[in-house]
């Protein structure tokens, strides 16, 4: 494998490739690894470097003209996204979370994944524009391969709860193969494997997707480095795997042959923008949280000699979705930190950001036991600690105390003082053509229009969040479990007042459809009307389900890689055109 930077090339270089993949995130790197493993020569083009930095992160700026739009939403987004995404800001990314570096979004994710349900693929009379050109059964084999890529177990714990229209639902966490105490970061994993036949070009921002003069084929990519070096990449096959926002933006901005952009003869590019509306629906106070934390906490499953972590929540059954005309949705339980958490207080003091030094010193002193425990975890995470010892400790801990381990993963080995369990809900969205990405009048440093985001939250999503809140409370009470204290908006049945944010799961802007009038790509992820241009990632999803989408995204990425390998095997690509 070769990793280079465009800034080290001569200006106006021509770079040849058989297959070029735009985007070094989990989707692009998975496609590259699958194709390179079959002996293909693959070029991955990544705008950022190995790690994030402020200069490249500024290229993620978007203009937002839709949701979120209230101060409550802004505050909640900052609270939710900032701890995970070090170079994200509400001002630059008022919608979505993008990381411009090798590994893409996995620089900021929590490693949480789950498969979509069979109902998510079906055309449902109560969900406008629903239905995929493939069904869930056709994807099952690819899901198993995606689980292997993500270091996940195909087995999950048994169902533990079924009542009042709800059933058990499990999310799983992708554990790193490189750092035993972290979730999977695709850049680190990719560089550790260093697959043959793969060339990674960093600091190369795509400014235009080029077509042949008659618009019948993909021809080339124009790229530029942060320092202004420009180059052209000529390839036989191209895959855009640059995120739900960037895929649409690149197609729309590449308008030199077709004035409306590429793949946009019917005005579909950028439309049907979806995310997963997320909201707090209630909480369980500290004195009642133990029993629910045990039932709806984390569970360890051993598979192939390794321990895997699952988080238990509740999802709406297909029957109640159809009966009450609801979308797919789920609830999960999250620990709430105390206002006098000692680690938060210590960070304020060390960074000289304390607004009440005496109070924060008292919090640190009273929480000295938690701080000592955190220091012990830091020793375990030290690179000098043998990996064999780490594996033994972590696998044993998952088997004996999965909730403790989950907290360590989520809090990076720093234990916090807790005051209860929050109950959060996450919902599917209806595919709304008016919810969209278009081009802004503002431009980035390279003269490319920013993405203009108009994310729409529909009444049916608000109603679904309200119903799952009510159903969850009723079901827990009827099972003899502590009753959640619902948020006021849910108690008073005011869904219009729920504070909803995006969960950084951008989906749907280049949707898959058998009909070019209603989609951008066909069931093979090929742009309608172009034989050698493909789009990968969540942007091709016709519907969103409620599950964190990485597992399903990678299943379709592997499916696409198989298709590309078959196309290459037909001799559509000249062998050996990528320089060694």
N, C-alpha and C positions, 0 to 999 in steps of 0.2 A: 504493500500500500504506500502511496505517496501523498503527503500533505504539503501543499504549497500555498503561497499568498499571491494574489494577483498583483500586488504592489511590487513584487520581485520580477515580473515579466517586463519585456519591452513594450512601450506604448503601441497600441494598435496591433497587437499580436493576433494571430489566427490560431485557435486551439481546436483540434479535431477530436471527435468522440463518436462512438457508436451509439451509446445511450447516455443522455445527459439528464440528471435529476436536479431540479431547482428546489433547494431547501434541505438543510442538514439537520432537520428535526427527526423525531422517531419514525415518521412516515417515510421520508426520503432515505434515511439510513437503512431502514428495513428493506426497502425495495433494492437499494444498492447492494446490500449484503446477500439477498436472495439471488439477484442476477449475477453478481460476481462469483458466488458459490457454484453457479452453473457454468463458469468459465467465460462469462461475458466481460468485456472491458467497459467500465462504468466511470463516468465523471460526475461527482457531486459538487454542485455550486452552492456555496453558503455565503450569505451577505456578511456575517460576523466573523469573529475569530474563535479560538478554542474556548474562551471565556467571555462573558458579557463585559461591556464597558460603556460608559456614558455616551460616547460619540456614536457608536453603532446603535445603541438603544434609542437615540433620538429619531432614527429612521422609522420607529414604530408609531410615531405620532399619527393620530387620526382626528378628524373633525367629527363631532357628535351633534346630531340634530334631533335625536330621538331619546329613548330611555337609555340609561337612568338620567333623571333630570332634577331631582329634589336634593336638598341638603342632607336629608336623612339617608338617602341612597348613597350620596357621595361618602358620607362618614362610614356607612356600613361597608362600602367597597374598600375603603382604605384599611379598615380594621380587618377585613377578610383577606384581601390580596397582598397587602404589604409584607406580612411576616414571611411569606413564601417567595415573593418576587423582589429581589434586592434592587433591581434597576427599573422597577415599575413606578409610575406616578399617576395619580388621578388626573393631573393636568395634561399629560402627554397621551395617556390612554384612557379616556373617559368611557370607553367600552373595550372589553376584552383584555387579555393579558398575553403579550407576545414577548418572546425572548430571542434576541438576534445573536445567536452563537451556535457553535457546533453542539448538537443535542437539543436545540430548540426549546420547546415548552417544558421539557423535563428539567430544565434549570429551576423551574418554579413549582412543579407539581408535587403532590403528596403521594404519588404512586398508586392512586386509587383507581380500580378498574372493575368492570362487570360486563357480562354479555347483554345484548339487547334481548328482549322477549320476542316470541313468535308473533304476538299481536302487533308489535311495532312495524313489522314488514307488510301487514295486511292493509288493504283498502277498507277503511271503516266509514260507514255512512255518516256518522256524526263528526268525523274529522275531515274537513275539506282538504283536498289535494294530497290525501294520504295514499299509501301503497307504493311498494318498490317493484322494479322489474325482475327482482329475484326474491326468493323466500328464504326464511331462516334455515331450513334444512339444507339448502345448497351451500350454506356458509359454514356449517358445523365443522367440516374437516379443516378449514382455514382457521377457525377459532382455536382448535387444538394446537395448530402450529404457532399461532400468535401467542397462546399461553406459554409455549416453550420459549419463545423469544423474550417474553416479559418475566420469565422465571416464576410462573404461576402454576398452581395445581389445578388439574382438570376435575379433581374431587372437591366437594365442598361439604361443610357440616350439614347434618340433617335439619329438616324444617323444625322449628321450635315454636311456631305460633301461627295459627290460622283461626281467624274470628272476624265476624262483622265486615266482610268484604276486604279483608287484609290478609296477607300471607307473608311468611318469612322471605326476606331478600338479603343476599350476601354480596358485599363488595370485597375484593381481595387487593392486597398491596404488593406491588412489584418490588421485590428486594434486589438490591444491587449484587452482582457477582464480583464486583471489584472492592466495594467498601461494605463490610458486613453490617455496619450500623447505619446504613443509609438506604433510601429507596433508589431505584434504578435511574441513573443519569446517562442518557444515551450517548453523549459525547465521550464520557469516560469509558463506557462499555465498548464503544466502537474502536477507540484508540487502543484499548487493551487487546482486542482481537486482531486488529489491523488486517482485515481480509485482503487477500490477493486480488489483483485485477481491478483495484479501486483507486481512483485518483480524486482527492478532495482539494478543491480550490476555495480557499478562504478569502475574506475581504473582497468578495466579488458580488456586487449588487446588480441584479438584473434590471436594466432600464427599459428593455423592449424585447418582446417575443416576436421574432421575424418570420414572415411567411414568404413563400415564392411569389413572384410578381402577379401571377394570376389568382393568388389566394387559395390554391388547391392543396398546399402542403406546408408543414412546418419546415423552416429553413435554417434558422440560427437564433442565437441569443446575443444581445448586446449587453456587456457588463462593464462596470466601472468600480475602481477601488476607492477607498476613502480619500486617498491622496490624489485622485484624478486620473490614474492610469486606466485606459480603456482597452477593451479586447472584444473579439467576436468569437463565439463558440459555434462551430458548425457540427451538426449531428444528424443522424438518420432518424432517431427516435428521441422524443423529449417528454418528460413527466414534470408537471408543476405540482410540487408538494410543499408549498410555502405558507400554508395556513388558510383558514376560511376567509380572512380579510384579504391577504396578499394575492391568493390565487385569482380572485375576482378583480382586484385592482390591476394586476398585470394584464389580464385579458382585456379589460376596458381601456387601459392606457395604451395598448398596442394597436393603435387605430390608423396606421399609415396606409394599410391596404383596404380595410373596411372601416368606414367612419364611426361605426358603433362599437368597434372593437372585435376581438376574435371570438367566434362561437356565439355571437350575439345577434344573429339575423332576426330572431323573434323576441329580442329584448329581455331574455331571461337571465343573462349573466348578472350576478350580484343580488338577484331577488331571492325570496324565501329564506332570508337570514333568520337563523334560529340560535338560541342558546338554551340553557336550562334555568328558568326563573327559580331563584332560591329565596327562601324566607324563613324567619324564625316563627314557629307556630305556638311554642309554649316552653315550659321548663318544669323540672322536678327539683324541689329544694334539697339541700344537703342531707337532712335527716331522713329522707325517703329514697335517696338515689342508689343505695347499695344494691337492692334487689333488682332494680331495672338495669343498673350497670352490669350486673352479672348476666342477665338474660339478653340484653341488647348491647353487649360489649363486644369484645374480640375473642375469637376462637382460633386455636391452632390446629392445623391438619398436617399430618406427615405424609409426604409423597416422594418417592424415589430418594429416600434418605435425607430429605430436607424438611424443615418446618415452614409452613406457610400460614400467614395471618389473614383471617377473614373478619369483617365487621358485620354485625347482624342488625338489620333494620326491618321495616315493614313496607310493602308495596301494595297498591290496589290490585285486586284480582281482575282478570279480563271480564268476568261476569258483571261486576259492579260498574266497570267502565262503560260497558254497553248499556246496562240498565239505566244508569243515571247520566249517560252522555258525557262522561268525564274523559280526561286525558290520562295517560299513564303517569304515575307519580309515586314517590316513596318518601318515607321519613327515616331519619337517623338521629342518633343521640351523641352529643358532644359535651365534653366537660367544660365548665365555666371557671375562669380564673377569679380569684378574690381580688378586690381592690388593693389589699395590702400584701399581695404576693411578694415574697422576699426576693426572688430573682428579678422581677420587674423593677423593684426598688433599687436593687444593687446596680442594675444597668443604668438607671437614671443617675445614681450617684457617680459611677465611674465615668459617665459621659458628661457630667456636670450639667445635667438637664433637670435636676430635681427642683420642683417648685416648693417643696416642704422638706428640708434636709432632716429636721428632727423626726418627722413621721417616717421617712424612708429609712433612717438609721434604726428606728425601733422595729420596723418590719424586717429588716435584715437580721437584727439580733434575735428576734423571736422565731425566725425561720432558719436558724443556723443548721438545724438537722437536715432540712431539705437542701441547703447549699452544700453541706458535706456530702450528701448523697450524689449531688450533681458533679462534684469534683471526682468522685469515684467513677462515674460514667465517662468523664473526660479521660481518665486514665485508660479505661477499656477501649476508647476510640483512638488512642494514640497509635501512630504508625509503628512504634517499636513493640507494641503488644503482638505476639505471634498470632497469625491467622487461625491456626489450629485451635488455640485457646479461645479466640473470639467465636468461632463456629460452635464450639462446645457450649460456651456460656449462652449464646443467643438461641441456639436450637433448643437447649434445655429450658431456657426461660420461656420460650414460646409454648413449649409443651405444658409447663407447670403454671405459668402466669401470663397468658397472652395479653390481658388488659394492661399489665405493667409494661410489657415490651412495647405495645402500641403507643402508650403515652411517651415512652422514651424516643421512639421513632418520630412521633409528631412534634415533640418538644426538643428534638436534637440532644437528648440526654440530659435535659435540664428539668427537674421535677418542679411542679408549681402547686401552690396552695389553691384548692378548689372550693367552690361554694354551691355547686349543684350541677345538674345536667340540663343543657339546653336541648330542645327538640327542633330540628330543622327539617324543612320539606324541600323537595326538588321536583320539578314538574316538566313534563314534555310540553312542547309548544305546537300549535297548529301551524302548518306551513303557509305563511301569509305573503303573497307576492309584493305587498306594499312595505314589508319589512326588508330592508335592502342595504347593499353597499353600492355607492355610486362614486363619481369622482368629484373632489372638492375643487374650488377655484384656487385654493392655496397649494403650493408646491413644496417638495422637499429640496434638499441642497443640490440634488441632481436634476432638478427641473421636472420631476414626475409629480403629477397631482396626488395629493393625499387622498386616502380613502375617506369618503363621507359616509358616516354610519347613521342609519335611521332604524334602530331596533324597536319593534312594536311589541308591547305586552297586551295580550288580548283578554277580554272578559272571561273567556272559558278557562284560561290559565289561573286567574284569580279565584274563580269558582272552584276549580279543582283543588287548589291549595286550601280553601276553606273546608271543603268536604273531607279531605284527608286529615285535617286537624280535628274535625268533629268525630270522624270515624275512629281515629287513634285514641281519643279520650274515652269514647264509649267502649271500645274493645279492651283497653287496659283495665277499666273499671269492672267490666263483666268478667274478666279473668282474675279478679281479686288483687290486682296490682295497684300501686299508687296512681291516683288520678293526676294527670298533668294540669298545671295552671296555664290555661290558654292565654295567649296574647289578647289584649282588649279588642282588637279588630275581629278576631275569631269569635270571642265570647259574644260580641254584639252583632255578629254577622254583617260586618262591613268590609267585604273583600276589596272594595275600592280604596281602602286605607292601608292595605298591607304594604310593607316596605320590601320591595323586590329588587334584587340585583342579578346581574349576569354572573355565571359561575366560571367564566373563561373557557367555555366549551362552544366555540364558534362553529356553527354548522350551516350547511344548506345553500351556499351562495353560487355553487356550480352544480346543481342537483342532477341526479341520475334519472333518466327517463328513456323509454323506448321511442318516444316521440320527440323530435327536435323542437316542436312547438312548445313543449312544456318542460324541457330540460336542456342542459348544456352538454352532458356526456351520456353515452349509451351504457348498457350494462357491463361493458368491458372497461369503463372509465375513459373511453376515447371521445374526444371532442367531436360532436356531430359534424360531418362534412370534411373532416381532416383525418387522413389515414395514419398519421404518425405523431399526433399530439395528444397527450393524456393528462388528466388531472387526478390527483390522489389526495386523500385526507378527508376530514369531516365535511368539507365543502360539497362533496358529492352525495351526501345523505339526503334522501327525500323527506324523511321525518327524523325526529330527534330522540325518541324514547325518553327515559329519565336517567338511564345509567351513564356514569362517567364514560366517555366514548373511546378512550385510547385502545382498549382491547378490540373493539369492533373496527376501529380505523386500521389497526395493524392486520386484522383478518382480511380486510379488503385490499390492503397494500400487498400482502402475500399473494392473494388471488391475482392481482394485477401483475406482480412479478412473474408468476407462472405464465400468464398470457404473453408478456413481453419476451420471455425466454422462448416460447413457442414461435412467436413472430421472428425472433432472431434466428431460430433454427431453420426457418424457411428460406434463409438467405436474403432477407430484406435489408440486412445491415452488412456492410463490408467488414470482414474480420480484421482485427489488428490495427484499426485506424487510430486507436488511442496510443500515444507514445508511451513506451515503457519508462 
